[in-house]
Every structure is written in structure tokens, then in C-alpha cells.
Amino acid sequence: MGIAIDVVADTIDVLRRRGGLTGVDVANVADVSKATVSRWTTGKGSPQPRTQLVLSDLRYVVDRLAEFYSPDETRVWLYSRNALLNGERALDLIHESRTEEVLSAIERLAAGAYM
């Protein structure tokens, strides 16, 4: 396996372990099929550059949320409409390349957690 493919497989593994996300979840946010995600995890393909950005953003968000939540709670937070996101879902915003809004919400969570 090449380095880039290893990184993609590792990213998907982290999303599963730390974010409680399934292959279907990753496929939905990346706008690809579950079979495509499966190929990425086995090194039989790699995502397009825009999809790589979405996956890396999702991993960063999951890593930040893991500071506050269990994997199951992280998954629920990503899928739920959230008042900190003006009633939108984090996964939808990440898919739409609006990750900065999600990160701002997480920063507000962090500030509240340490008050």
C-alpha cells in the first residue's frame, strides 16, 4: 500500500473508532457509495482531492469531539440538529465545506466545558 492510501485507511479507521461512524456514514458525508469507502480501506482506490479534504476535515472534527464525547455520543452530535449550528447538522456542514462553522461550535463547547 502507498503512503496516501495508508493515510486514507487510517483516517477511516479513526472515524470508526473515535467517531462511532460506519462505512455508510463516511460514504454519506463524502457523497460516495459504501463500496467505494470499502475500496479505500483495502487500498484498492483513493478519494478525489475534494473528498480527501472532506475526510480530513471530518477526522479533525471527530478528534476534537472525542475530547468531550464517547464515540457513540460523537456520532449523535454529528447527525443531530444543533443549536450551536443554528439548527443545522454538523455532517451536512462538513459535506458542504462549511467545517469552520462546526469548529466554531466546538470551540464554544470547549469554552463552556472549562467554565
N, C-alpha and C positions, 0 to 999 in steps of 0.2 A: 504494500500500500504506500502511496505517496504521502508526503507531509500534509498537503492540503486536504486530502481525503481523510487522513487520520484526525485532523482538526475538526472536520465536519462530523465524523462519527463520534468524537469526544464531546462535541457540543450537544449532539442529540442525546448522548448518554447523560450528560449533566442536566439537560432539560427533563429527562425522565426521573432521575434520582432526586434532584433538588427542587424541581418544579411540579413533580407529580404528573407531568404531561405524557400523553401516549403518542404513538406514531400518528394517529389520526389528528390529534391536537396540533402537532407540528405541521402536518400536511395542510390543515385548515389555515393556519396563520401564514404559511409560506405559499398558499394557493397552488398546491401540487397534490398529486394522488398519494395515498398511503404507500403504494408500491414504489413510488419514487423515493420516499423517505427510507423505505427498506433498502433500496439500492444504495443510497448514500451511506447507510450504516454498515453495509457489507463491502463498501469500497468499489462498487460497480458503477459509480457515477458520482457526479458532484453538482452542486447547485450553481445556477447562473449567478453572476456578481450581485445583482439586486437582491436575490434570495439569500445569498450569503450575508448581506447586510442585515436583512430581517432576522435571520437566525442569530447573528452575533448580538443584535440589539435585544432579542428575546432572552438570550443567555445572560446578558448583563442585568436585565430587569429581574430575571429569576434569581441570580446571585444576590442582588440587593434585597429582594423579598425574603430570601432564605435567612436573612439576619433577624427577621421578625416572626416568620411563619414556618410551620411544618410544610412538607411537600403538598399534602392534600389541601391545606389552607391556602398555599400559594396558588394552586390551580383554581380554587374557587375565587380568589381575589382577581386573577387574570380574566376569568369568564364573567364575573358579576358586574352589573352596572354599579358605578361607584360615584358617590357624591364628590369625592376629590377630583373626579374626572368629568364633572358636570353631567353625570348620569350615563356616561359612555363606558364601554368595556375596554380594559387595557389591551386585550388581544386585538381588538378591532383597530385601536390607535396604532399599535406596533405594525400591524399589517399595512396601514395607510402611511407609514413612515412618519408618524407623529410621536415617536418614542420620547422625545423631550418632555411632552406633556405628562407622560407616565412617570418619568423620572422626577419631575417636579412634585407630583403627588406623593411619590415615595419619600422624597425629602421632607415633605410636610408630615408624613407618617413618622419619620425618624425624629423630627423636631418634637412631635408630640410624645414620642416614646421616651424621650430623655428629659422631659419637663419635670 
